[in-house]
Structure formats: C-alpha cells, structure tokens
C-alpha cells in the first residue's frame, strides 16, 4: 500500500510539473524525450536541463527567458533557446550526462553531443559563450547592452567595441581567481560610484577568463591590468600604457583626473604618404583596379599598433609603382563594420591582397618590412618588375 501511494504521488507530481511547463508563458521552447532529437537536428540549440524545485534554476529562469526573447524570434541568429525538465524526462537528461541542476549545453545543428557551459550564468557571459560556439565574427556578434551598476559597466567581447567607440574610459581587465583583483574590486566599485554622474569618463571592467577575444587582442598579460581608452583607442606613452601607480581609490581618482584633461592618444597617421583609407562607401571602387594590399585593423589593437610604422615604410617602398597601393580599413567605425564582416575579418590585423577588385590571397607571414615587400613583389604586374 505504501509503495502504491509513493508511486501515485510521483506520478501526480510529474504530471503536474509537465502540465505547468507546457503552460508556462515565455519564449523558451520546452522539449521532451520525443521532441528533443527531432528538433536538435534542425538547428543550433542552447538547452537548460533543470528541475522545477531547484533554487539555482529558479534564479536563472528570468535570464534564460531574456535570452530567448533576444534570440528565438530572430531567424538570423540561427539558434533556439530551450529547456528540458529532468523530473519529467529523466532518461533524456541521463543520456546527456546531466548530474546537477541547472546544466546548460550547446548543441550544434545535427549533433547530439552537447558542449557544456561552465561560466557565470549572466546574460553577457551566456551571449559571449554563444558567440564563441557559433564562430561569430566581430561585426556579426549577438549584441548585448552592457550592464551598468552604480557607475560600473561590465563589458563583454560582444559589447566592447561599441562601448569604447566614443568617450573616455578607465577599464579593469581581471580574472576572478586573482588575489590582487579581489583586493582591488571594492576600490574599483567605490571609484565607479564616485564618478557615476561624471559624463566625461566611464569606469568599466572585463573578465578575461570569459571574454578572451578582447583580452588577447589587447595583449593583456597580467591581472589586474588597467587601461585608459579614448574614442576607441588605447592611450599610450610608448605602446600600451598600463596604470602602474598605487592601487588606492585616491591614487586611482588622481589618475582619472589627470587623464581626463586630455592626454593625446597614440593614433595611427591616416594620411602618411598618401595611403588610402577606405570604408563601406568607397571600398569597391577603391580596389577596382590594379593591386591593393589591404590592412583591416582596430585602433586599440596592440598588434595593429606595432604594424603601423612598418605599414607606412612599406607604403614608401612601393611609392611610384603604378597600379599598386596600400589600403587601410578601420573595422571599429560604423561605416566599415559591415564591410569587415563581409570580407570575413575575424581578427586584427587581417591583411588581404586584391587584384582588380577580387580577393586573391591572405597574408599570414611574418609582419616585417622585408617579408611583406617580398609577398607584394610576387604579385606585382610583370611589366612593373
């Protein structure tokens, strides 16, 4: 009799759980043992395996719904946000090695083997993970509005470029496990709060253990690294200026006040030697004839900054040769982002060679003057040699 009551209770509980799940409002798709294999084959999926009684699952639910609101109605994103109730479809969860709740897994279209998400369960981290799994290029990333709390903005790979494009910013690049970062955290929050209403500067942070693309591009070597950025460019005295003063709130504030006065950024010269600077509006016509060696770059990129003087020297070296030109495209400006995406620019700098408007080669060699010139020499028109 006792066993019968327990069995009946489990059956009723599961039935109620399933009924509630089916009646839940929102855009998250609910899958079962029957519907899971059919739909996973048709599209990319990000799936939450959960239990209704799980506290962590309940806390994640609003964020998961927000993610679904962003992505499930937009066919261009090519991903479905879904969930599976493991108290109802236990066998399905066991097949997917679910040992705790919630378990979040990304399934590439046609694959039944999921990739487990192991980061912080917030919207920026979840979208960054999806960008990584979907192989999104910078111009194609899922966009999120940076979250700002008490003056402190949390940045991601997806939001970084747009955020730093205009204005002055003091940004902390950190790792959660870093002891120095943990000591700095309360001071950084106090600094942000004290400058919350200051329209001349923004205080931000970026977790390099999750958002590796930006940190790698900026060549962040240690934690915490504090960089001052202005209008999309890293302000520098030599190459990349890393704040190296005492990390106290008063010292940090003093540094901010000094930098706000208008330290000049170490910009690339856009007109040196008559070099051509193109964007989406004039790119096609600008490379239509002859040989064009194009550098796609971001002003804040460390590798790009090192290449800049070499690129200028290369431009001088080819000066006077007909129908051969060096070109630059700044992928951070609005009228070039779509162009960089179309040209499959996935990192900075990217160097492509075009002949009469057609892309014929990508340069992947050493970025020194001799090798770059040798590469160009191989493609010079024969009558110019």
KAVEN-V745323 format. One record per residue. N is the residue number from 0. BURIAL is # if it has 24 or more other C-alpha atoms within 12 Angstrom, else .. Layout:
BEGIN
n=N burial=BURIAL
n=N burial=BURIAL
END
This chain:
BEGIN
n=0 burial=.
n=1 burial=.
n=2 burial=.
n=3 burial=.
n=4 burial=.
n=5 burial=.
n=6 burial=.
n=7 burial=.
n=8 burial=.
n=9 burial=.
n=10 burial=.
n=11 burial=.
n=12 burial=.
n=13 burial=.
n=14 burial=.
n=15 burial=.
n=16 burial=#
n=17 burial=#
n=18 burial=.
n=19 burial=.
n=20 burial=#
n=21 burial=.
n=22 burial=.
n=23 burial=.
n=24 burial=.
n=25 burial=#
n=26 burial=#
n=27 burial=#
n=28 burial=#
n=29 burial=#
n=30 burial=#
n=31 burial=#
n=32 burial=#
n=33 burial=.
n=34 burial=.
n=35 burial=#
n=36 burial=.
n=37 burial=.
n=38 burial=#
n=39 burial=#
n=40 burial=.
n=41 burial=.
n=42 burial=#
n=43 burial=#
n=44 burial=#
n=45 burial=#
n=46 burial=#
n=47 burial=#
n=48 burial=#
n=49 burial=#
n=50 burial=#
n=51 burial=#
n=52 burial=.
n=53 burial=.
n=54 burial=.
n=55 burial=.
n=56 burial=#
n=57 burial=.
n=58 burial=.
n=59 burial=#
n=60 burial=#
n=61 burial=.
n=62 burial=#
n=63 burial=#
n=64 burial=#
n=65 burial=.
n=66 burial=#
n=67 burial=#
n=68 burial=.
n=69 burial=#
n=70 burial=#
n=71 burial=#
n=72 burial=.
n=73 burial=.
n=74 burial=.
n=75 burial=.
n=76 burial=#
n=77 burial=#
n=78 burial=#
n=79 burial=#
n=80 burial=#
n=81 burial=#
n=82 burial=#
n=83 burial=#
n=84 burial=#
n=85 burial=#
n=86 burial=#
n=87 burial=#
n=88 burial=#
n=89 burial=.
n=90 burial=.
n=91 burial=#
n=92 burial=#
n=93 burial=.
n=94 burial=.
n=95 burial=#
n=96 burial=.
n=97 burial=#
n=98 burial=.
n=99 burial=.
n=100 burial=#
n=101 burial=#
n=102 burial=#
n=103 burial=#
n=104 burial=#
n=105 burial=#
n=106 burial=#
n=107 burial=#
n=108 burial=.
n=109 burial=.
n=110 burial=.
n=111 burial=#
n=112 burial=.
n=113 burial=#
n=114 burial=#
n=115 burial=#
n=116 burial=#
n=117 burial=.
n=118 burial=.
n=119 burial=.
n=120 burial=#
n=121 burial=#
n=122 burial=#
n=123 burial=#
n=124 burial=#
n=125 burial=#
n=126 burial=#
n=127 burial=#
n=128 burial=#
n=129 burial=#
n=130 burial=#
n=131 burial=#
n=132 burial=#
n=133 burial=#
n=134 burial=.
n=135 burial=#
n=136 burial=#
n=137 burial=#
n=138 burial=#
n=139 burial=#
n=140 burial=#
n=141 burial=#
n=142 burial=#
n=143 burial=#
n=144 burial=.
n=145 burial=#
n=146 burial=.
n=147 burial=.
n=148 burial=.
n=149 burial=.
n=150 burial=#
n=151 burial=#
n=152 burial=#
n=153 burial=#
n=154 burial=#
n=155 burial=#
n=156 burial=#
n=157 burial=#
n=158 burial=#
n=159 burial=#
n=160 burial=#
n=161 burial=#
n=162 burial=#
n=163 burial=#
n=164 burial=#
n=165 burial=.
n=166 burial=.
n=167 burial=#
n=168 burial=#
n=169 burial=#
n=170 burial=#
n=171 burial=#
n=172 burial=#
n=173 burial=#
n=174 burial=#
n=175 burial=.
n=176 burial=.
n=177 burial=.
n=178 burial=.
n=179 burial=.
n=180 burial=#
n=181 burial=.
n=182 burial=.
n=183 burial=#
n=184 burial=#
n=185 burial=.
n=186 burial=#
n=187 burial=#
n=188 burial=#
n=189 burial=.
n=190 burial=#
n=191 burial=#
n=192 burial=.
n=193 burial=.
n=194 burial=#
n=195 burial=.
n=196 burial=.
n=197 burial=.
n=198 burial=.
n=199 burial=.
n=200 burial=#
n=201 burial=#
n=202 burial=#
n=203 burial=#
n=204 burial=#
n=205 burial=#
n=206 burial=#
n=207 burial=#
n=208 burial=#
n=209 burial=#
n=210 burial=#
n=211 burial=#
n=212 burial=#
n=213 burial=#
n=214 burial=#
n=215 burial=.
n=216 burial=#
n=217 burial=#
n=218 burial=#
n=219 burial=#
n=220 burial=.
n=221 burial=.
n=222 burial=#
n=223 burial=#
n=224 burial=#
n=225 burial=#
n=226 burial=#
n=227 burial=#
n=228 burial=#
n=229 burial=#
n=230 burial=#
n=231 burial=#
n=232 burial=#
n=233 burial=#
n=234 burial=#
n=235 burial=#
n=236 burial=.
n=237 burial=.
n=238 burial=#
n=239 burial=#
n=240 burial=#
n=241 burial=#
n=242 burial=#
n=243 burial=.
n=244 burial=.
n=245 burial=.
n=246 burial=#
n=247 burial=.
n=248 burial=#
n=249 burial=.
n=250 burial=.
n=251 burial=#
n=252 burial=#
n=253 burial=.
n=254 burial=#
n=255 burial=#
n=256 burial=.
n=257 burial=.
n=258 burial=#
n=259 burial=#
n=260 burial=.
n=261 burial=.
n=262 burial=.
n=263 burial=.
n=264 burial=#
n=265 burial=#
n=266 burial=#
n=267 burial=#
n=268 burial=.
n=269 burial=.
n=270 burial=.
n=271 burial=.
n=272 burial=.
n=273 burial=.
n=274 burial=#
n=275 burial=#
n=276 burial=#
n=277 burial=#
n=278 burial=#
n=279 burial=#
n=280 burial=.
n=281 burial=.
n=282 burial=#
n=283 burial=.
n=284 burial=.
n=285 burial=#
n=286 burial=#
n=287 burial=.
n=288 burial=.
n=289 burial=#
n=290 burial=#
n=291 burial=#
n=292 burial=#
n=293 burial=#
n=294 burial=#
n=295 burial=#
n=296 burial=#
n=297 burial=#
n=298 burial=#
n=299 burial=#
n=300 burial=#
n=301 burial=#
n=302 burial=#
n=303 burial=#
n=304 burial=#
n=305 burial=#
n=306 burial=#
n=307 burial=#
n=308 burial=.
n=309 burial=#
n=310 burial=#
n=311 burial=#
n=312 burial=.
n=313 burial=#
n=314 burial=#
n=315 burial=.
n=316 burial=.
n=317 burial=#
n=318 burial=.
n=319 burial=.
n=320 burial=.
n=321 burial=.
n=322 burial=#
n=323 burial=#
n=324 burial=#
n=325 burial=#
n=326 burial=#
n=327 burial=#
n=328 burial=#
n=329 burial=#
n=330 burial=#
n=331 burial=#
n=332 burial=#
n=333 burial=.
n=334 burial=.
n=335 burial=#
n=336 burial=#
n=337 burial=#
n=338 burial=#
n=339 burial=#
n=340 burial=#
n=341 burial=.
n=342 burial=#
n=343 burial=#
n=344 burial=#
n=345 burial=#
n=346 burial=#
n=347 burial=#
n=348 burial=#
n=349 burial=#
n=350 burial=#
n=351 burial=#
n=352 burial=#
n=353 burial=#
n=354 burial=#
n=355 burial=.
n=356 burial=.
n=357 burial=.
n=358 burial=.
n=359 burial=.
n=360 burial=.
n=361 burial=#
n=362 burial=#
n=363 burial=.
n=364 burial=.
n=365 burial=.
n=366 burial=#
n=367 burial=.
n=368 burial=#
n=369 burial=.
n=370 burial=.
n=371 burial=#
n=372 burial=#
n=373 burial=.
n=374 burial=#
n=375 burial=#
n=376 burial=.
n=377 burial=.
n=378 burial=#
n=379 burial=#
n=380 burial=.
n=381 burial=.
n=382 burial=.
n=383 burial=.
n=384 burial=.
END
